[in-house]
Amino acid sequence: MALGPSREQFQVTLATAICRTRGMEAAASILRIAVEETPREASLQYHLAQYECLLGDLVEARARLATAFRLDGKLRLLALDEPNLKAIFDFYEPAAGLW
């Protein structure tokens, strides 16, 4: 029985803390490494998509988000209300392959 957060939850929490102290690029770097280690973890893909979007790389953010959706379709509902992903939805048409 696990007593603490999963490794993925820890990595997302660490990235959030690093974002506050060292900036978004440093936080995104942490999640990029985490995604390399566990590419099939939807939550890591989803959170990295948010950072990529905020950093202005909409192509990479969209690709990460599409991967997250393929891994866990329930994330689509979260994405609709996520302000960190707003730029993707403003830039791409809704039917452009994400849904």
Backbone as CSV, one residue per row, in Angstrom:
resi,resn,N_x,N_y,N_z,CA_x,CA_y,CA_z,C_x,C_y,C_z
1,MET,0.835,-1.169,0.000,0.000,0.000,0.000,0.886,1.239,0.000
2,ALA,0.619,2.165,-0.924,1.397,3.394,-1.027,0.988,4.367,0.074
3,LEU,1.984,4.942,0.709,1.708,5.873,1.800,1.773,7.333,1.376
4,GLY,2.417,7.609,0.292,2.577,8.988,-0.154,2.107,9.157,-1.581
5,PRO,2.403,10.310,-2.134,1.989,10.550,-3.519,2.765,9.655,-4.480
6,SER,2.180,9.401,-5.620,2.876,8.621,-6.633,4.065,9.428,-7.151
7,ARG,4.943,8.742,-7.822,6.112,9.416,-8.400,5.666,10.527,-9.350
8,GLU,4.643,10.269,-10.151,4.152,11.267,-11.103,3.573,12.478,-10.378
9,GLN,2.808,12.238,-9.313,2.260,13.349,-8.534,3.384,14.180,-7.919
10,PHE,4.407,13.498,-7.434,5.551,14.193,-6.860,6.231,15.065,-7.915
11,GLN,6.398,14.535,-9.125,7.058,15.297,-10.184,6.255,16.534,-10.581
12,VAL,4.942,16.415,-10.636,4.096,17.571,-10.944,4.187,18.598,-9.817
13,THR,4.156,18.137,-8.572,4.268,19.044,-7.433,5.631,19.727,-7.417
14,LEU,6.674,18.988,-7.705,8.014,19.560,-7.777,8.092,20.617,-8.871
15,ALA,7.536,20.327,-10.027,7.547,21.295,-11.125,6.808,22.574,-10.734
16,THR,5.708,22.430,-10.025,4.958,23.610,-9.569,5.799,24.451,-8.625
17,ALA,6.485,23.805,-7.698,7.340,24.536,-6.760,8.506,25.201,-7.484
18,ILE,9.110,24.498,-8.413,10.226,25.055,-9.181,9.755,26.233,-10.020
19,CYS,8.561,26.140,-10.556,8.006,27.243,-11.348,7.947,28.523,-10.513
20,ARG,7.558,28.388,-9.278,7.433,29.552,-8.393,8.786,30.141,-8.002
21,THR,9.814,29.307,-7.950,11.114,29.790,-7.495,12.100,30.052,-8.628
22,ARG,12.017,29.245,-9.705,13.007,29.367,-10.780,12.409,29.659,-12.143
23,GLY,11.088,29.632,-12.232,10.448,29.985,-13.492,9.882,28.800,-14.255
24,MET,9.099,29.166,-15.273,8.378,28.163,-16.059,9.283,27.249,-16.853
25,GLU,10.341,27.781,-17.420,11.232,26.945,-18.229,11.867,25.858,-17.372
26,ALA,12.279,26.192,-16.156,12.859,25.189,-15.253,11.836,24.122,-14.890
27,ALA,10.604,24.553,-14.651,9.536,23.602,-14.332,9.256,22.678,-15.517
28,ALA,9.205,23.255,-16.712,8.965,22.449,-17.908,10.093,21.446,-18.106
29,SER,11.314,21.836,-17.800,12.457,20.921,-17.936,12.295,19.696,-17.045
30,ILE,11.814,19.912,-15.836,11.579,18.797,-14.920,10.555,17.833,-15.510
31,LEU,9.485,18.392,-16.051,8.444,17.523,-16.617,8.891,16.869,-17.920
32,ARG,9.752,17.540,-18.693,10.274,16.903,-19.909,11.072,15.645,-19.549
33,ILE,11.887,15.745,-18.513,12.656,14.589,-18.058,11.709,13.492,-17.557
34,ALA,10.702,13.890,-16.796,9.733,12.920,-16.273,8.999,12.214,-17.413
35,VAL,8.638,12.958,-18.452,7.934,12.367,-19.595,8.847,11.412,-20.358
36,GLU,10.130,11.735,-20.446,11.069,10.802,-21.088,11.106,9.475,-20.335
37,GLU,11.051,9.555,-19.002,11.113,8.350,-18.174,9.814,7.552,-18.212
38,THR,8.682,8.238,-18.234,7.374,7.564,-18.242,6.447,8.256,-19.257
39,PRO,6.681,7.998,-20.546,5.920,8.698,-21.590,4.437,8.346,-21.634
40,ARG,4.046,7.248,-21.006,2.640,6.848,-21.057,1.857,7.298,-19.828
41,GLU,2.381,8.253,-19.095,1.684,8.807,-17.934,0.934,10.067,-18.376
42,ALA,-0.367,9.955,-18.460,-1.206,11.030,-18.998,-1.070,12.331,-18.217
43,SER,-1.000,12.250,-16.894,-0.947,13.486,-16.105,0.335,14.266,-16.367
44,LEU,1.436,13.572,-16.595,2.685,14.276,-16.920,2.582,14.963,-18.278
45,GLN,2.023,14.268,-19.251,1.825,14.866,-20.584,0.923,16.097,-20.489
46,TYR,-0.145,15.964,-19.718,-1.124,17.050,-19.564,-0.487,18.277,-18.915
47,HIS,0.245,18.074,-17.837,0.865,19.212,-17.157,1.992,19.816,-17.978
48,LEU,2.740,18.997,-18.695,3.769,19.542,-19.571,3.128,20.351,-20.702
49,ALA,2.000,19.908,-21.196,1.281,20.681,-22.220,0.943,22.071,-21.699
50,GLN,0.560,22.165,-20.440,0.247,23.482,-19.863,1.470,24.386,-19.860
51,TYR,2.602,23.857,-19.417,3.824,24.674,-19.399,4.244,25.068,-20.808
52,GLU,4.183,24.127,-21.743,4.560,24.448,-23.126,3.646,25.536,-23.690
53,CYS,2.384,25.463,-23.363,1.426,26.474,-23.813,1.776,27.844,-23.228
54,LEU,2.037,27.882,-21.946,2.386,29.143,-21.282,3.707,29.710,-21.791
55,LEU,4.609,28.827,-22.214,5.893,29.272,-22.768,5.773,29.680,-24.236
56,GLY,4.594,29.459,-24.831,4.349,29.907,-26.195,4.602,28.881,-27.280
57,ASP,4.956,27.670,-26.925,5.173,26.624,-27.920,3.868,25.847,-28.102
58,LEU,2.977,26.426,-28.881,1.644,25.847,-29.046,1.667,24.534,-29.818
59,VAL,2.610,24.379,-30.721,2.705,23.121,-31.477,3.062,21.977,-30.528
60,GLU,4.076,22.194,-29.696,4.472,21.160,-28.734,3.376,20.934,-27.695
61,ALA,2.769,22.012,-27.232,1.698,21.896,-26.242,0.537,21.080,-26.799
62,ARG,0.179,21.336,-28.038,-0.932,20.609,-28.663,-0.590,19.126,-28.806
63,ALA,0.644,18.832,-29.176,1.059,17.434,-29.314,1.022,16.724,-27.963
64,ARG,1.496,17.390,-26.913,1.462,16.803,-25.566,0.020,16.582,-25.103
65,LEU,-0.815,17.558,-25.388,-2.211,17.455,-24.981,-2.909,16.319,-25.725
66,ALA,-2.636,16.185,-26.997,-3.227,15.089,-27.778,-2.790,13.735,-27.212
67,THR,-1.521,13.640,-26.822,-1.030,12.401,-26.219,-1.735,12.131,-24.899
68,ALA,-1.864,13.161,-24.079,-2.557,13.006,-22.796,-3.989,12.528,-23.010
69,PHE,-4.667,13.088,-23.998,-6.046,12.693,-24.281,-6.128,11.238,-24.739
70,ARG,-5.159,10.800,-25.551,-5.158,9.398,-26.000,-4.954,8.457,-24.813
71,LEU,-4.135,8.883,-23.863,-3.846,8.043,-22.699,-4.977,8.044,-21.673
72,ASP,-5.663,9.192,-21.563,-6.751,9.315,-20.583,-7.775,10.321,-21.110
73,GLY,-8.813,9.794,-21.710,-9.834,10.634,-22.323,-10.553,11.572,-21.359
74,LYS,-10.531,11.247,-20.063,-11.206,12.099,-19.078,-10.543,13.470,-18.957
75,LEU,-9.310,13.566,-19.393,-8.608,14.851,-19.307,-9.201,15.908,-20.234
76,ARG,-9.954,15.481,-21.229,-10.590,16.442,-22.135,-11.499,17.410,-21.367
77,LEU,-12.232,16.886,-20.402,-13.131,17.734,-19.617,-12.354,18.743,-18.767
78,LEU,-11.249,18.301,-18.191,-10.418,19.219,-17.410,-9.837,20.316,-18.293
79,ALA,-9.417,19.943,-19.484,-8.763,20.885,-20.384,-9.673,22.038,-20.781
80,LEU,-10.952,21.768,-20.897,-11.891,22.812,-21.317,-11.911,23.998,-20.361
81,ASP,-11.685,23.747,-19.083,-11.730,24.805,-18.082,-10.347,25.215,-17.575
82,GLU,-9.294,24.755,-18.225,-7.937,25.035,-17.760,-7.413,26.329,-18.389
83,PRO,-7.270,27.376,-17.591,-6.804,28.658,-18.160,-5.398,28.573,-18.757
84,ASN,-4.573,27.662,-18.274,-3.220,27.533,-18.812,-3.197,26.978,-20.236
85,LEU,-4.315,26.440,-20.695,-4.407,25.898,-22.053,-5.216,26.794,-22.987
86,LYS,-5.631,27.927,-22.515,-6.499,28.823,-23.284,-5.903,29.182,-24.645
87,ALA,-4.620,29.422,-24.694,-3.991,29.824,-25.958,-4.150,28.759,-27.039
88,ILE,-4.134,27.490,-26.650,-4.331,26.423,-27.643,-5.729,26.507,-28.228
89,PHE,-6.707,26.680,-27.379,-8.092,26.705,-27.845,-8.414,27.997,-28.589
90,ASP,-7.688,29.064,-28.274,-7.856,30.308,-29.031,-7.215,30.207,-30.412
91,PHE,-6.126,29.446,-30.513,-5.364,29.368,-31.748,-5.897,28.308,-32.707
92,TYR,-6.220,27.138,-32.178,-6.673,26.026,-33.016,-8.185,25.933,-33.006
93,GLU,-8.719,25.522,-34.133,-10.144,25.237,-34.224,-10.441,24.011,-33.365
94,PRO,-11.610,23.961,-32.712,-11.936,22.811,-31.856,-11.880,21.463,-32.589
95,ALA,-12.183,21.453,-33.846,-12.205,20.191,-34.586,-10.850,19.852,-35.203
96,ALA,-9.792,20.535,-34.776,-8.473,20.352,-35.408,-7.753,19.099,-34.906
97,GLY,-8.464,18.122,-34.425,-7.852,16.857,-34.092,-7.664,16.575,-32.616
98,LEU,-7.893,17.536,-31.744,-7.725,17.274,-30.319,-8.906,16.514,-29.743
99,TRP,-10.069,16.722,-30.268,-11.273,16.133,-29.676,-11.667,14.910,-30.438
